[in-house]
Amino acid sequence: MHSKTSEISDAISDLSDLLSSNDSPIKINSEDSAKDRILQWQREESRFEKIIMAAESYQLLHLVSLVEIYEEVFHVGEGLSLDPKNNIKNVKKWGIEFMRSVLNINSKAEQRNRLGCERLRDLFNMGITSTQLVQAGCRKCDFFVKKEYYNVFLFQFNTDATPPRKKRKVVCEK
């Protein structure tokens, strides 16, 4: 996960650089200045697209950093479970409840966060970067979809696999 911390820092740095380079609009008073202003507008549009990409990349990296937090919380839970007075019978369940309590979220939101960050971690472990995911049009919400839809997404990465089939409702005639 250390490389993810580095990637997060790089994304923040890129975002900061892009946000700090803000030119004043060129005053249009001739054909040349009009051309310069149009080209400036075009550069700003490109800069804006880079800002969006850096922010969305950061958002994915931020989500996957939650994996590391879960692992560390579970590790703490394992240590606490050794002392019977803590009454921790199931470390995973304790860790999940601890996360819910600290984040002040319900079980559905916690499950959604955990599922999304596990899916992202798996993709990163396959060698796919957050930048590649953003360039492919992926957003944070794409990792919280139903399993059947996510499997369609995963199929795109493995062309040797059998495509997922949609469940069909069978109607019997009488």
LOSELO-876933 format. One line per 3 residues: for each residue z, x, y of N, C-alpha, C, CB. Coordinates in steps of 0.02 Angstrom, whole numbers, plus 32768, in hexadecimal, padded with zeros to 4 digits. Each point is the difference from the previous one (the first is absolute). Glycine has a CB too. Example, Ala and Ser with C-alpha at 12.3 -4.5 7.8 and 13.67 -1.06 7.14 Angstrom:
<sites>
8186 8294 7EE4 8000 7FD3 803B 8000 802D 803C 803E 7FA1 7FC5 ~ 7F9E 804D 8070 8003 802A 803B 8025 7FD9 8037 7F94 803B 7FE0 .
</sites>
This chain:
<sites>
8000 8028 7FC4 8000 7FD8 803C 8000 802B 803F 803C 7FA7 7FC1 ~ 7FD3 809A 8039 8003 802B 803B 7FBC 8000 8024 8058 8046 7FC9 ~ 7F71 7FBA 8011 7FBF 8000 8020 7FF5 7FBF 8027 7FD3 804A 7FA4 .
804B 7F7F 8045 7FFA 7FC1 8025 8023 8005 8043 7FFA 7FC0 7F93 ~ 803F 8063 806F 8024 800A 803F 7FD3 8026 8030 806F 8000 7FC5 ~ 7F6F 8032 8022 7FD1 8028 8028 7FC6 7FD4 8018 8020 8068 7FBF .
7FC6 7F6E 8015 7FCA 7FD3 8013 8016 7FCF 8036 7FCF 800B 7F8D ~ 806F 7FDC 806D 801B 7FD3 8033 8004 8023 8043 8041 7FC2 7FA7 ~ 7FD9 807C 8058 8005 8027 803E 7FBB 800C 801F 8068 8037 7FD4 .
7F67 7FD8 8002 7FBC 800B 8018 7FE4 7FC0 801F 7FEE 8058 7FA8 ~ 801D 7F6F 8038 7FE7 7FC0 8019 8020 7FF0 8043 7FEE 7FD8 7F8B ~ 8053 8035 807C 8023 7FF3 803F 7FE5 802E 8036 8067 7FDC 7FC2 .
7F8E 8063 802D 7FE4 8030 8030 7FBB 7FEB 8018 8043 805B 7FC9 ~ 7F92 7F92 8008 7FBD 7FE9 8011 8003 7FC3 802E 7FD4 802C 7F93 ~ 8058 7FA6 805C 8007 7FC3 8027 8018 8011 8047 801A 7FBF 7F97 .
8016 806D 806E 801A 8015 8041 7FCA 8021 802A 8071 800F 7FCC ~ 7F67 801D 8015 7FCA 8022 8024 7FCE 7FCD 801A 800F 8066 7FB9 ~ 7FDF 7F6A 801D 7FCE 7FCE 8014 801A 7FD4 8038 7FD3 8002 7F8B .
806C 7FEC 8072 801D 7FD4 8032 8009 8023 8043 8039 7FC2 7FA6 ~ 7FD2 807F 8059 800E 8024 803F 7FC1 8012 8026 8067 802D 7FCB ~ 7F5F 7FD2 8015 7FC2 8012 8022 7FDF 7FC1 801D 7FF0 8064 7FB3 .
8026 7F88 8087 7FE7 7FC3 801F 7FE0 8012 8043 8059 7FBA 7FC6 ~ 7F64 8043 803E 7FDC 800F 803D 7FFE 7FC3 802D 7FBB 8055 7FC3 ~ 8045 7FB7 807F 7FF7 7FC9 802F 7FB7 7FEC 7FFE 805D 802A 804B .
7F95 7F95 7FBC 7FBA 7FE9 7FFE 7FD7 8021 8038 8026 7F92 7FCE ~ 7F9E 8083 8020 7FD2 801E 8030 7FE8 7FC9 802F 7FDC 805A 7FAE ~ 8026 7FB3 8092 7FE8 7FD1 8033 7FB4 8000 7FFF 8067 8012 8048 .
7F7D 7FB3 7FB3 7FB7 7FFA 7FFE 7FE6 7FF5 8047 8004 7FD0 7F8A ~ 7FD3 8061 808B 7FE1 7FF9 8042 7FB8 801A 8001 8072 800C 8034 ~ 7F76 8005 7F90 7FBA 8016 7FFA 7FEB 7FF8 7FB8 800D 8053 805F .
7FB3 7FB9 7F95 7FE7 7FFB 7FBC 8021 8033 7FD2 7F92 7FD7 802D ~ 8077 8066 7FED 8020 8035 7FD8 8049 7FEF 7FF0 7FB4 8054 8034 ~ 8070 7F92 7FFF 8046 7FEF 7FF4 8006 7FC4 7FD1 801E 802D 8071 .
7FB1 7FA5 7F91 7FFF 7FC7 7FD2 7FF6 8019 7FB8 7FD2 7FB5 805C ~ 8001 807B 7F9D 7FF3 801E 7FBE 8040 8023 7FE7 7F85 800F 801B ~ 809B 8017 8011 803E 8023 7FEE 8037 7FCF 7FEC 7FE1 805D 804E .
8024 7F6B 7FD6 8033 7FCD 7FF1 7FF3 7FE0 7FBC 800F 7FEB 807B ~ 7FB1 8007 7F76 7FEE 7FE2 7FC0 8012 8030 7FC7 7FA2 7FBE 8037 ~ 804D 8082 7FD2 8011 8032 7FCD 804C 8008 7FF9 7F93 803C 8019 .
8091 7FBF 801F 8049 8003 7FFE 801B 7FC5 7FD8 8003 803B 8070 ~ 7FE1 7F8A 7F9C 8014 7FC4 7FDB 7FF4 800A 7FB6 7FE7 7FB8 8063 ~ 7FE1 8066 7F8C 7FEF 800D 7FB9 8032 8030 7FE1 7F86 7FEB 8019 .
808E 8049 800B 8031 8030 7FE7 8044 7FDE 7FF7 7FC4 805E 803A ~ 804D 7F75 7FF4 803F 7FDC 7FFB 8001 7FD4 7FC2 800B 8001 807C ~ 7FBC 7FE0 7F75 7FFB 7FD6 7FC4 800B 802A 7FC1 7FB0 7FB2 803C .
8031 8088 7FC2 8009 802E 7FC8 8049 8016 7FFA 7F88 8027 800D ~ 8097 7FE9 802C 8046 8014 8001 802C 7FC7 7FE7 7FEA 804E 8060 ~ 8007 7F74 7FB5 8026 7FC6 7FEA 7FFB 7FF8 7FB4 7FEC 7FC8 806F .
7FD8 8040 7F74 7FF8 7FFB 7FB8 8029 8035 7FDC 7F8D 7FD2 8011 ~ 8077 806B 800C 8029 8035 7FE3 804A 7FEF 8004 7FA8 8054 8020 ~ 806C 7F8C 8017 8046 7FEB 8008 8012 7FCD 7FCA 7FFA 8015 807D .
7FDA 7FBB 7F79 800B 7FCC 7FCD 8006 8021 7FBC 7FC1 7FAB 8044 ~ 8012 8083 7FAC 8001 8021 7FBF 8041 8028 7FF7 7F81 8006 8000 ~ 8093 801F 8033 803E 8027 7FFC 803C 7FD3 7FF7 7FCC 805A 8048 .
8036 7F6E 7FDD 8039 7FD1 7FFB 8002 7FE0 7FBB 7FF9 7FEA 807C ~ 7FCE 8001 7F6A 7FFF 7FDF 7FBF 8010 8032 7FC8 7FAC 7FAD 802B ~ 803D 8091 7FDD 8011 8034 7FD0 804B 800D 8000 7F8E 8034 800F .
808F 7FCF 802D 8048 8009 8006 8025 7FC6 7FDF 7FF0 8040 806C ~ 7FF8 7F84 7F9F 8021 7FC5 7FE3 8002 8004 7FB3 7FDB 7FBC 8064 ~ 7FEE 805A 7F7E 7FFF 8007 7FB7 802F 8038 7FE9 7F89 7FD7 7FFF .
8077 8061 8025 802C 8037 7FEF 8049 7FEC 8008 7FA7 8052 8023 ~ 8066 7F87 8011 8045 7FE9 800C 8017 7FD3 7FC6 7FED 8006 807D ~ 7FE7 7FCF 7F6B 8012 7FD5 7FC9 800E 8029 7FC1 7FBA 7FA4 8031 .
801C 808D 7FC1 800A 8026 7FC2 803F 802C 8005 7F84 8000 7FED ~ 8093 8010 804F 803E 8026 8007 803C 7FD8 7FE6 7FD0 803D 8064 ~ 8027 7F82 7F97 8035 7FD5 7FE5 800C 8010 7FB6 7FE1 7FA6 8052 .
7FEC 8073 7F8B 8008 8014 7FBA 8036 8036 7FFB 7F87 7FE4 7FE8 ~ 8074 804D 8044 8031 8037 8000 8046 7FE5 800E 7FA7 8050 8026 ~ 805F 7F81 8008 8041 7FE3 8010 801C 7FDC 7FC3 7FDE 7FF3 8079 .
7FF8 7FE5 7F65 8017 7FDE 7FC3 8019 8032 7FCD 7FAE 7FA3 8015 ~ 802B 8092 7FE0 8014 8032 7FCE 8043 801F 8012 7F87 8018 7FE8 ~ 8084 7FF7 8058 803F 801E 8015 803A 7FCF 7FFB 7FC0 804A 804D .
8033 7F76 7FC3 8034 7FCD 7FF9 8013 7FF8 7FB6 7FD5 7FC5 8067 ~ 7FF9 803A 7F6D 800F 7FFB 7FB8 8027 803C 7FE8 7F97 7FBD 7FF0 ~ 8059 807E 802B 8025 803D 7FED 804A 7FFA 8016 7F96 8044 800B .
8075 7FA3 8031 8045 7FF5 8018 8022 7FCD 7FD3 7FDE 801A 8077 ~ 7FFF 7FB1 7F77 801B 7FCD 7FD4 8015 801C 7FBC 7FBA 7FAD 803A ~ 801D 8081 7FAC 8012 8020 7FC0 8042 8025 8005 7F86 800A 7FE4 .
8083 801A 8054 803E 8023 800A 803B 7FD1 8007 7FC1 805B 8037 ~ 8035 7F6F 7FEF 8035 7FCF 8009 8011 7FDB 7FC0 7FDB 7FF2 8076 ~ 7FF3 8004 7F5F 800B 7FDB 7FC2 802D 8025 7FCF 7F90 7FCB 8010 .
8078 8076 7FF9 802B 8027 7FD4 804A 7FEF 800A 7FAB 805D 8002 ~ 8065 7F89 8038 8046 7FEC 800F 8007 7FB5 7FF1 800C 805C 8059 ~ 801D 7F92 7F75 8007 7FBA 7FED 8019 7FD3 8039 8017 8027 7F8D .
800D 7FF5 80A3 801A 7FD5 8036 7FC7 7FE4 802D 806A 8044 7FFE ~ 7F5B 7FDB 8000 7FC7 7FE8 8027 7FDE 7FC4 7FDF 7FEF 8073 802C ~ 801F 7F83 7F94 7FE7 7FC6 7FDB 7FB4 7FF9 8005 806D 7FC7 8015 .
7F6F 8070 7FE0 7FB7 8000 8001 7FE8 8005 7FB8 7FFA 8035 8074 ~ 7FEE 7F93 7F72 7FE8 7FFE 7FBB 7FB6 800F 7FFB 805A 7FAE 7FE5 ~ 7F80 803D 804D 7FB8 8009 8001 7FEE 8022 8042 7FEC 7F9A 7FB5 .
8001 80A6 8048 7FF2 8028 803C 7FC5 7FE4 8027 802E 8065 7FC6 ~ 7F9D 7F88 8017 7FC5 7FE5 8022 8012 7FC0 8026 7FB6 8032 7FA8 ~ 806E 7FA2 8037 8014 7FC1 8020 802C 800F 803D 7FF8 7FC2 7F91 .
8037 806D 8067 802C 8012 8037 7FD7 801C 803B 805E 8018 7FAF ~ 7F71 8014 8041 7FD6 801E 8034 7FD7 7FCC 8026 7FFA 8067 7FBC ~ 7FEC 7F69 801F 7FD8 7FCB 8020 802D 7FD6 802D 7FB1 7FFE 7F9D .
8089 7FEF 804A 802F 7FD9 8029 8016 8028 803E 8027 7FC4 7F98 ~ 7FE4 807C 805F 8013 802B 8038 7FC9 8001 8035 8046 8047 7FB3 ~ 7F7C 7FC2 8038 7FC8 8000 802F 7FFA 7FBD 8024 7FC4 8053 7FB6 .
8043 7F77 8025 7FFC 7FBD 801E 8036 7FF7 8035 7FD2 7FD2 7F96 ~ 806A 8045 805A 8038 7FF9 802D 7FF5 8028 8041 804B 7FEE 7F9D ~ 7FA1 8051 805B 7FF7 802B 803B 7FC5 7FE8 802B 802F 8060 7FBF .
7F9A 7F8C 8021 7FC6 7FE8 8025 8007 7FB7 8017 7FBA 8050 7FBE ~ 8079 7F8E 8027 800C 7FBA 8010 7FC2 7FD5 7FF1 8051 8024 805A ~ 7F96 7FE3 7F68 7FC5 7FDB 7FEA 8010 7FDB 7FC0 7FB4 8055 8035 .
8024 7F78 7FBC 800A 7FDA 7FC2 7FDF 8024 7FC5 8005 7F95 8042 ~ 8006 8052 7F83 7FE7 8022 7FC3 7FB4 8002 7FFF 8066 7FDB 7FC3 ~ 7F79 7FF1 8056 7FB7 7FFE 8000 7FE4 8037 802D 8002 7F84 7FEA .
801B 8085 8051 7FE9 8035 802E 800D 8045 7FE2 8016 7FB4 8062 ~ 8022 8054 7F7D 8010 8041 7FE2 7FCF 800F 7FC7 8079 7FF1 801E ~ 7F79 7FDD 7FBA 7FD1 8009 7FC8 7FBB 8011 801A 8042 7FAF 7FBA .
7FAA 8030 807C 7FBF 800C 801F 7FFC 8048 8019 7FF8 7F86 8021 ~ 803C 8091 8002 8001 8045 8019 7FFB 8032 7FC7 8045 7FDB 8062 ~ 7FE3 801A 7F6A 8002 802E 7FC8 7FBD 8002 7FDC 807A 7FEB 7FF2 .
7F68 7FDA 8004 7FBF 7FFC 7FDF 7FCA 8024 8028 8022 7F93 7FCD ~ 7FDC 8060 8074 7FCE 8020 802B 8007 804C 8001 7FFF 7F9A 8045 ~ 803F 807F 7FC0 8007 8049 8002 7FF3 801F 7FBC 8053 7FF3 805D .
7FBC 7FEB 7F6D 7FF0 801B 7FBE 7FB5 8003 7FF6 806C 7FD2 7FD2 ~ 7F70 7FFC 8044 7FB7 8000 7FFA 7FE2 8039 8029 8001 7F83 7FEE ~ 8018 8086 804F 7FE7 8037 8029 800F 8043 7FE2 800F 7FB8 8064 .
802D 8050 7F82 8013 8040 7FE1 7FD1 8010 7FC7 8078 7FED 801F ~ 7F77 7FE1 7FB8 7FD2 800A 7FC8 7FBC 8018 8019 803D 7FA8 7FBD ~ 7FAA 803A 8079 7FC0 8014 801C 8003 8048 801B 7FE7 7F88 801C .
8050 8088 8007 8008 8044 801A 8003 8031 7FC6 803C 7FD4 8066 ~ 7FE5 801A 7F64 8004 802C 7FC5 7FBB 8009 7FE0 8076 7FDA 7FED ~ 7F5D 7FF7 801E 7FBB 8007 7FE6 7FD7 802E 802D 8008 7F8C 7FCF .
8016 8089 806A 7FDD 802C 802E 7FDF 7FDD 803A 7FEE 804A 7FA1 ~ 801D 7F75 8065 7FE3 7FD9 8037 802F 8007 803C 7FC7 7FAE 7FB0 ~ 801D 8060 808A 8029 8009 803C 8004 7FC0 8029 7FE0 807A 8002 .
8052 7F85 802A 8007 7FC5 802C 7FC2 7FFA 802D 807E 800C 7FFE ~ 7F66 802C 8018 7FC5 7FFE 802A 7FC5 7FE1 7FDB 8029 8066 803E ~ 7FCF 7FAC 7F82 7FCA 7FE3 7FD8 800A 7FB5 7FF9 7FF2 806D 7FC2 .
804B 7F7E 8032 800D 7FB8 7FF9 7FF0 7FDB 8041 805A 8019 7FAC ~ 7FBA 8004 808D 7FF2 7FE0 8040 7FB5 7FFE 800D 806F 8027 802C ~ 7F6E 8011 7FC5 7FB7 8001 800A 7FDD 7FCD 7FD3 8008 8079 801E .
8016 7F78 7FA8 7FE3 7FCE 7FD3 8012 7FB9 8015 8007 8054 7FA4 ~ 8020 7FA6 8092 8011 7FBE 801A 8041 7FE3 7FE5 7F88 7FED 800B ~ 809F 803B 7FD3 8040 7FE8 7FE5 8035 7FFD 8037 7FE4 8031 7F90 .
8045 7F9D 806B 8038 7FF7 802F 803F 7FF8 7FD6 7FB5 7FCA 8059 ~ 8084 803C 7FC8 8041 7FFC 7FDE 8004 7FC0 7FD6 8035 8042 805D ~ 7FB4 7F86 7FBE 8006 7FC0 7FDE 7FD7 7FFE 7FBF 8013 7FCA 806E .
7FBC 8061 7F8B 7FD7 8001 7FC3 8027 8014 7FC2 7F9E 801B 8047 ~ 809B 8005 7FC3 8027 8018 7FC8 8037 7FCF 7FEA 7FE9 8074 8027 ~ 8017 7F51 7FF9 8031 7FCC 7FF0 7FDF 7FC4 7FDF 8046 8026 805F .
7F7A 7FDF 7F90 7FDC 7FC7 7FE4 8012 7FF4 7FB7 7FA2 8017 8050 ~ 804A 7FAF 7F97 800D 7FEF 7FBA 7FE0 8035 7FD3 8004 7F85 801C ~ 8019 8082 7FA9 7FEA 8033 7FD0 7FB6 7FF9 7FEF 8073 8003 7FD2 .
7F75 7FC0 8024 7FBA 7FF6 7FED 7FD1 801A 8036 8021 7F9C 7FBC ~ 7FF1 805B 8084 7FD6 8018 8037 8006 804C 8006 800D 7F92 803C ~ 802F 8087 7FBA 8009 8048 8004 7FDA 8023 7FC7 8072 7FEF 8035 .
7F8B 7FF2 7F90 7FDB 801D 7FC9 7FB5 8005 800F 8055 7FD1 7FB1 ~ 7F91 7FFF 8075 7FBA 8003 8015 7FF7 803D 802E 7FF4 7F81 7FF7 ~ 803B 8089 8036 7FFF 803A 802C 8002 8041 7FD7 803A 7FBC 805A .
7FF3 8048 7F76 8007 803D 7FD7 7FC1 800D 7FD7 807B 7FED 7FFA ~ 7F64 7FDE 7FF1 7FC3 8007 7FD8 7FCC 8028 8026 8019 7F94 7FC8 ~ 7FE8 8068 807A 7FD0 8025 802A 8006 804C 7FF5 8005 7FA3 8055 .
8037 8074 7F98 800C 8048 7FF7 7FEE 8017 7FBA 805A 7FF8 8055 ~ 7FA3 7FDB 7F7B 7FF4 8013 7FBB 7FC5 7FD8 7FE5 807B 801B 7FEF ~ 7F4A 8002 8017 7FC4 7FDC 7FEC 7FF8 7FFB 7FB5 7FCB 8027 8069 .
805C 7FFF 7F70 7FFD 7FFB 7FB7 8028 7FC5 7FE5 7FF2 807C 7FFB ~ 8038 7F68 802F 802C 7FCA 7FEA 7FDA 7FBE 7FFC 8062 803A 8034 ~ 7FB9 7F99 7FA5 7FE4 7FBD 7FFB 8017 7FD9 803D 7FFE 8003 7F81 .
7FD4 7FDB 80A2 8015 7FDC 803C 8032 7FC9 7FEE 7F92 8019 8035 ~ 809F 7FDD 7FF8 8030 7FCA 7FF3 7FDE 7FBC 8001 805B 8046 8033 ~ 7FBC 7F8F 7FA2 7FE3 7FBD 7FFD 802E 7FCE 8022 7FC4 801D 7F95 .
801D 7FB5 808B 8026 7FCB 801F 8014 7FCE 7FCA 7FC4 8010 8070 ~ 8079 7FD9 7F93 8017 7FCF 7FD0 7FDC 7FBE 800C 8071 8038 7FF8 ~ 7F77 7FAB 7FD3 7FDD 7FC1 8006 802A 7FC8 7FE4 7F92 803B 7FF9 .
806B 7F8F 8029 8024 7FC5 7FE9 7FD3 7FDB 7FCE 8041 7FF6 806D ~ 7FD7 7FFF 7F58 7FD9 7FDF 7FCC 8012 7FB5 8002 7FFD 8069 7FB7 ~ 7FCE 7F70 804D 8008 7FB8 8001 7FE4 7FE4 7FBF 7FFA 7FFB 8080 .
802F 7FE0 7F5E 7FE9 7FE3 7FC0 7FE8 7FB8 800D 8050 8048 7FBE ~ 7F76 7FAA 8024 7FE6 7FBC 8006 801B 7FD5 7FC8 7F99 802B 8037 ~ 8072 7F96 7FD8 801B 7FD2 7FCE 7FC9 7FD5 7FE3 806E 8000 803B .
</sites>
